[in-house]
Amino acid sequence: MTGNNGPLAGLRVLDMTSVVVGPICTRTLADQGADVIKIEAPEGDLLRHMAGIGRNPAMSGKFINFNRNKRSLALDLRQAPARDAVRALAATCDVFVSNIRPASLARLGLGAAGLCAANPRLIACSILGFGSDGPYAEAPAYDTVIQAAGGVAATFERSTGEPRYVPMVMADHITGLIAAQSIGFALFRRERTGLGEMIEVPMLENMAGFVLTEHLGSASFDPPIGPSGDARLLSPDGKPIKTLDGYISLSANTNAQAFAFFRAIGRPELCDDPRFATAFARTQNTPEYFAIRIEAIAQKTSAEWLEIFRKADVPAGPYNTIDGLLEDPHLKATGFVFTEEHPTEGRLRRTRVANRFSGGMREATLPAPRIGEHTRELLAEAGCTAEQIEAMIASGAAVVP
């Protein structure tokens, strides 16, 4: 493939992020056509080493999934020539993304304010654990720290009696996608003003906002007129429902859906039951409503129920395991998971970009890079001569595979 018709084609991004929260932001930009330059330490992104085995060292499957469509420049930022190269590249870029703590960047002379002063069109996005104006500002953070501090783990305690983390780095994913969205907003403003800006995207505030928007509920009023929390979502029965041979999901929320559900399970009289006759009543009687669902769904197989609910237009879906996603008929029909050959890692499964743009999509895709795979070409783009590049490699300021 030779074309790049993605909506961000021509955009140049300097990526000083690692692990998940930053790389999912920059992968989102890369998947839509941006040229993403990934700055790595000589040993590479931590995700290369901490996410299970791969066929080769420093090329874990998780790293591969988060870093497609990027070019890798490996630098030892303790050395002045490496820092000079970053500043030179930043002067050519539209966007700078970092999840390094701002004080650490400033000590390196790579703070967002300085880079933006040198390149007034630059959009500098700092992804932080905590907002810079609070007492946690300089504290280190990972996804689990934020899930606990942001109230996510507490939703499990309200539901099951035990605080738990979502077994995905959900705070990283969500914050990274919000960062990509924020960059898009800033790019739109730059189209009108010609000027870049600095963006701060804190993980704690974003996740606390998610939890409170969802669960503040009656405590939104001051003083509270009832308890916090959405009882439907916090119910211990708010989970996939057991069938004769597995599980399905079911959400019948509107009156039309709930009444169709009651008829489908052979309980039409429940349509007139005051406990279930309105959405408000069903919410107030969530335990009883969910108990009816559990009792009814246990009587047939998953396939039988899914067919019944499809005909009744009741929202219901299959329960997929992680491995089962690879065999889901819808995902297979849409080609969401496909295989491709990586130049060093062999045959791999990959997911396609989920969202489509009628104006064109990125066609020229890049495999996830080895550490420093593009060091020479990117240093040349930064204005370094061949002699300077080789001197940097010899001194360890720059690293090649």
N, C-alpha and C positions, 0 to 999 in steps of 0.2 A: 504494500500500500504506500502511496506516495503523497496523498493529500492531507491537509489539516484544515478542515472546514468548521471546527468547533467554534462556539461563540466567543471563546477566549483566545483564539488563534492570534498570534502576534504579541500576546502579553508575556512579559518576562518576570519570573518570580524567583527571588533569592530566599531559599528555605534553610533556616537554621533551627530546625526542630528535630525531635527524636521521639522514639517510642510510639505513641498512638495519637495523642490529642493534636499535635502539630501535623504529623504525616497524613492524617485523614483529611485535614484542612487542605493541605497542599496537593494531595492526590485528587481531591475534588476539583481543584483548579486545573491540574494537569489533564485529568480525564476530559475536560471541556476545551482542551487545546492549548493551554498555557505551557510555555517552556519553563520547567521548574528545575532550578539548579540546587541540588541538595548538598549543603556543606556538612561534612562529617568529620569527626575526630579520626586520628590515624587508625584507631581500633574499630571504627565504624559505629553506627547507631546501635544502642543497647539492644534494640529489638532483634537485631541480627543474631544475638546469642542467647536470649532468654525465653524464647517461645517455641521450644521443642526442637527436635532434630531435623536436619535437612540432608540433602545428598552431599553437600560440601560445607565446610566451615563458613560461618558468618552469612549463611543464606537460608535462614529458617523460612518455613512456609508463611508464617505470619508477616515477617518482614517483606517477603515477595508480594504479598497481597496488599500491603499498605504503601508500597513504593514503586508501583509501575509508573511508566511515563515520566520518569525523572532521570536527570543526569547527576552523577556523583562526583563531587570534588572533595578529596580528603586532605585536610590541612591541620597542622599543629598550630593553633592560634596563640600559643605562647611565644611564637617567633614572629618578629616584626614583618618579614616579607609576606607571611600568610595573612596577617591582618590587613596589610596594604592591598593584597589581592581581593579580599572581601570588600573593602571600601571601593575599589575600582569597579568591581562587578555591581555593587549597589548603585553606583552612578549610572549604570546602563539599564537598571531594572525599573519596573513599574510597581512592584510589590515586594516588601520584605516581611517575612513571617518568622517569628521566634517564639519558643517556649522556654528560653533560658531566662532566669531571673534578671530583671533590668539592672540591678546593681552589678551583677557579674558581667553583663554586656558593657556597661559603662566603664568598668575597670579595664576592659580590653580595647576601649576606644571605639566600640561598635554600637553604642547606644542609639536608640531610634531617633532621638532629637538631633544628634550629629549627622546621621545619615540623611535625614530629611532636610537639614540645612544645606547639605551639599547637593541634594537632588530634590528641589521643591515639588516635583511631580510625584515623588515616591509616596506610596501608601505603606506605612509601617504598622504591622499588626502584632501586638504583644499578647500572647496567650499566657495567662497567669493562673496560679492556683487560687489566689485571693486578690481582691481589688486593692489597688495601691494606696487607697486612703484609709485603710483600716489597720487594726493592730496585728493582723495575721500577715500583713503585706509581704514580708520577706521569708515567710515559712515555706519549706519545701512541701510539695504535694504530689501525690499520685491519685489515680482514680478511686481507690478504696478510701483514702483519706477524705476525699470530697463526697463520696457516697454516704459516709458516716456523718460528716459535718453538715452536709446539705439536706439531711432528713430522708434520704432514699432508704437507708437501712432501717430507719424507724418505721417506714410503712409496712415492712415485713413483721415487725414486732406488733404493730396494731392488728395485723391480719392473722398471724400464726403464733404470736407469743414469744418469738425469738427474732432479734435483729439479724438481718442477713444482707450480704451484698448481692446485687444482681450479678449472676455469673458471666458477665460480659463487662468490658470496660466502658460501661454505658455513659458515664460522665465524660470520659474522654471523647467518645464518639459524638455526643450531642454538642459539647463545647466546640470541638473541631469543626463541625458543620455550621454552627453559629458563627464561628470565625470566618469561614468561607463566605457565608451570607453577608457578614458585615463588610468584608472586602468588596463584595459586589456592590453594596450600597455606596461605599466610598468611591469606587470607580465611576459610578453613575454621577456622583457629585463632581468628580474631577472633570467629567465631560462638559459640565456647565461652567466650572470655575477655572479650570486649568491647573488647579493646585491639588497636591496630595495632602495627606493628614496622618496623624497617629491614632491608632485604634487600640483600646484595651479591652480584652475579652477575658474576664475572670471566671474560673470554673465554679467556685462556691456560689457566687451570686446567681449565675445562670441556673445551676441545679436547684438552689433554694427557691428561685423563681418558678421553676417547673413544679416543685412539690407544693408550694403555697398556692399557686394558681389552681392546681388540681384539688388540693385538700384543705384549704382554709375554710371553705364552706360557710357554715353559719357563723364562724368566728371572724368572717370578713366584716361583720357589723361591730361597731364599737359603742356600747359594750356588746359582747357576743350574745346572739339570740339562740344559740345552740352549740353543740360540739363541733369541733373541726373534723375534717375527714369526709370523704365520699363513702358512705356505708356499702355501696355496691362493690366498689373496688377494694375496700378493706375487708370484705367478708372472707372468712376462711374457706368458703365455698366458691369464691370467685376464681375459678381455675378450670382447666379442661375437664369435661364431664365424662365419667366412665360409661362405656357402652358394653354390650355383650362381649366384644372382642378387642376393645381398645379404648380410644378417647375421641371426642370431637369438641370443637368450640361452638358456643352458641351465645348470641346477644340479640334478644328480642326487646327492643326499647320503646318503640312507638306503640300506640294502641293497636294499629293495624298488624304490626309484627307480633305483639303479645297475643292478640286474639287468634291470629292464624296459628301460633304455636299451641295454644290451648286446644284448638280444633284438631290440630295434627296429632296430638297425643291422646285424643279421645276424651277431652275434658271441656267441652264447650260451655258447660255451666259456669266455669271460672271467669268467663267474659263478663258476667253480671255480678261476680263476687266483689263487694265493695273494697276488699283488700287489694284487688288487682285490676280494678276497672279504669284506673288512670295511671299515668306515669308517676305522679306524685305518690299515689297510694302504693304502687309496687315498690317504689324506693323506700317508703316508710315500713314496708313489710318485706324487706329484702330476704331475711332468713327463711320465711315461709315460701316466698317465690322461688328461691334457689332450691329449697328442699323438694318442691314439686318437679323442678327440672331434673334433679338427680334421680328421683324415683322413676320418672318416666323414661329417661334416656337409657337406663340400665336394662330395658326390656328388649332392645333390638341391637343389631350390629351397627357399626359405624357407617358402612356403605348404605344400609337401609335407611338410617336416619338422614344422611346427607341427601339422598334422593328424595325423600319425603319433604324435607325442608326446602330443597331447591324448587320443587313444584309449588310449595306453599309460599314461596318468596320470604322465607324466614332466614335472616342472616346466620349462617352456620358454615363451618369449614373443617377441613381435616386437621388432625394433630400430626405434625411432622417431627420426627427426631432430627438431630443434626445431620446424621447420615441420610435420613429419609428425604431431606431437601433435594438431594441429588437425583432422586427418582420422582419427585413431584410432577404430575402430568402437565400442570400449567407451566412450571418453570422449564420443563423439557421442551414444551411446544414453543415457548418464546425464545429458546436458545440462551436462557439466562446463564447457565453454567456450560462452559465449553472447554475444550482442550487445545493447548498450543505448545509449541516447542520453544523452550528457553535456551538461549545459546550455550549456557554452561550448566543449567540445572535439569535439562532434559524435558520430558513431557510433563506438563502441569495442567491442573484444572484451574479455570479462571472464571470469574463472574464478569459479565458485561456491565456497562454503565446502565443503571436502571432507568434514567430519565432521558427522554428524547426531545430533540429540537428539530423542528421542521426546516429550519434554515441551514442545517448541516451539523454533522458531528465530527469529532476527531477521528480521522482515519489512519493516520500514521502513528502507530502505537509503539512504545518502547518497553522492553522487558525491564524488570527491576534490576538495578545495576549492582555490580560488585563494588567493593570499597575502592573509591578513587578511580573507577573505570574511565571517567571522562576528565581526569585531572589535567592532562596535557592540553586538551582542546579548550577547556574552560579557562585555564590560565592564559592561553593565547588570546581568548576573547577578552580577558581582563587587561590586555595590553602588554603582557610579559613577552620578552624575546625568548627564542629557543635556548639561549645560553642561560638566561635567568631561570627558566623552567627547570633545566637540568641541575642548576645549582640548588634550587629549592628542594628538588627530589634528593639530591646527594646529602643535604643537611638535615633532611627529615621534616622540613617545613611543609612539604607536600608529599603525598603518598600515591603511588600507583599500584595496581594489582600485583 
